[in-house]
Amino acid sequence: MIELILGGARSGKSRLAEKTAAASGLKVIYIATATVYDDEMADRVEHHKQQRPDHWPVVEETIELAKVLEQHSSPDHCLLVDCLTLWLTNLLCSEDKGIFQKQRHALLECLPKLKGKVLFVSNEVGMGVVPMGELTRQFCDESGRLHQDIAELADKVTLTVAGLPHVLKEQS
């Protein structure tokens, strides 16, 4: 089962994903995609560490997300990826300009093959003003496209606003 949980900054999306993972009854593996470049980001990462249970193994992967998902996929696992937009940022900011399309393709190709439960957390950034900078516009465009493609493959898609989940898609 694949679930995509979207929301704005501090919308409650990570909390919802963690609650869903804990309730799954499966062994949870937390896949962190953040790259820490400054103190503010370090504080955000620390906040997330404090929120999740200590007994959840953490795999840090900033680029090869599909590879990590395939390695840890199992019928008795719940893989919680937090978050897709940080992973996307890492790819778009890479010096290797071909890496984004390669890794995006690998992710979308592996999803139907994964076993167990996979929860993706991601920031919904397409509901605001169109940014002025080229990289920021590219980020918004690519995150929107990625969300659409994952949502199409997902069994469930939830938009979180003010801590309240709004189910957009649910297959039984």
C-alpha positions in Angstrom: 0.0 0.0 0.0 1.3 3.4 -1.0 0.1 6.5 0.8 0.9 10.2 0.0 0.4 12.7 2.7 0.6 16.3 1.6 0.4 19.6 3.4 2.0 23.0 3.9 4.7 23.8 6.5 3.7 22.8 10.0 0.4 21.5 8.7 0.6 18.2 10.7 1.6 16.0 7.8 4.6 14.4 9.5 2.6 13.9 12.7 -0.2 12.2 10.7 2.4 10.0 8.9 4.0 9.0 12.1 0.6 8.2 13.7 -0.4 6.1 10.6 2.9 4.2 10.7 2.7 3.5 14.4 -0.9 2.2 13.9 0.1 -0.1 11.0 1.3 -2.9 13.3 4.3 -3.2 11.0 8.0 -2.6 11.7 8.5 1.0 10.9 11.6 2.2 9.1 12.0 6.0 8.9 13.7 7.2 5.7 15.0 10.8 6.2 15.9 12.8 3.1 17.0 16.1 4.6 20.4 17.6 4.0 21.4 19.9 6.8 23.0 23.1 5.5 22.4 25.5 8.4 21.4 25.8 12.0 17.7 26.4 11.2 17.6 23.1 9.2 19.4 21.3 12.0 16.7 22.5 14.4 14.0 21.2 12.1 15.7 17.8 11.9 16.1 17.7 15.7 12.4 18.5 16.1 11.5 15.6 13.9 13.8 13.3 15.8 12.1 14.2 19.1 8.7 13.5 17.6 9.3 9.9 16.5 9.8 6.8 18.6 13.4 6.0 19.5 13.0 2.3 18.4 12.3 3.2 14.8 15.4 2.6 12.7 16.4 5.6 10.6 17.9 5.4 7.2 19.3 8.7 5.9 19.2 9.0 2.1 19.4 12.2 0.2 19.6 11.0 -3.4 19.0 7.3 -4.1 15.5 7.0 -2.6 14.3 4.2 -4.9 17.3 2.0 -4.0 16.6 2.4 -0.3 12.9 1.7 -0.7 13.7 -1.5 -2.6 16.3 -2.6 0.0 13.9 -2.2 2.9 10.6 -3.2 1.2 9.0 -6.2 3.0 5.5 -7.3 3.7 6.1 -6.7 7.4 7.6 -3.2 7.0 6.1 0.3 7.0 8.5 2.6 5.2 8.0 6.3 6.2 9.7 8.7 3.8 10.0 12.3 5.2 10.0 14.1 2.9 9.8 14.1 -0.9 10.3 17.8 -1.4 13.6 17.7 0.6 14.7 14.8 -1.7 13.6 16.8 -4.7 15.6 19.8 -3.5 18.7 17.7 -3.2 18.3 16.4 -6.7 17.6 19.8 -8.3 20.6 21.4 -6.5 23.0 18.6 -7.5 25.9 19.5 -9.8 24.9 16.4 -11.8 22.1 17.8 -13.9 20.9 14.4 -15.2 20.4 13.0 -11.7 16.9 14.4 -11.2 15.3 12.6 -14.1 17.2 9.4 -13.4 16.2 9.2 -9.7 12.7 10.4 -10.4 12.3 7.6 -13.0 13.8 5.1 -10.6 11.3 6.1 -7.9 8.2 5.9 -10.0 9.4 2.5 -11.5 9.9 0.9 -8.1 6.7 2.0 -6.5 4.4 -0.7 -7.9 6.9 -3.4 -6.9 7.2 -2.4 -3.2 5.8 -4.7 -0.5 4.3 -3.7 2.8 3.2 -0.1 3.5 5.0 3.0 2.2 4.1 6.5 3.5 5.4 9.5 1.6 5.3 12.9 3.3 5.6 16.0 1.1 5.0 19.7 1.1 2.2 21.0 -1.1 3.7 24.2 -2.6 1.5 24.7 -5.6 -1.3 26.6 -3.9 0.5 30.0 -3.6 2.1 32.7 -5.6 4.2 31.6 -8.6 7.8 32.3 -7.4 10.1 34.7 -9.3 13.3 32.7 -9.4 14.0 30.0 -12.1 15.1 27.3 -9.6 12.1 28.0 -7.3 9.7 27.8 -10.3 11.4 24.6 -11.4 11.0 23.2 -7.9 7.3 24.1 -7.7 6.7 22.6 -11.2 8.6 19.4 -10.5 7.1 18.8 -7.1 3.6 19.3 -8.6 4.4 16.8 -11.4 5.9 14.3 -8.9 2.9 14.6 -6.6 0.5 13.9 -9.5 2.5 10.9 -10.6 2.7 9.4 -7.1 -0.9 10.2 -6.4 -1.9 8.3 -9.5 0.0 5.2 -8.2 -1.0 5.6 -4.5 -3.8 3.8 -2.8 -4.5 6.8 -0.5 -3.7 10.5 -0.8 -4.4 12.9 2.1 -4.0 16.7 2.3 -3.4 17.9 5.8 -4.4 21.4 6.8 -4.1 22.7 10.4 -3.6 19.2 11.6 -6.8 18.0 10.0 -6.5 15.3 7.4 -8.6 15.6 4.2 -8.7 12.3 2.2 -8.5 13.1 -1.5 -8.2 9.5 -2.7 -8.8 6.2 -1.0 -8.9 2.8 -2.7 -10.4 0.0 -0.7 
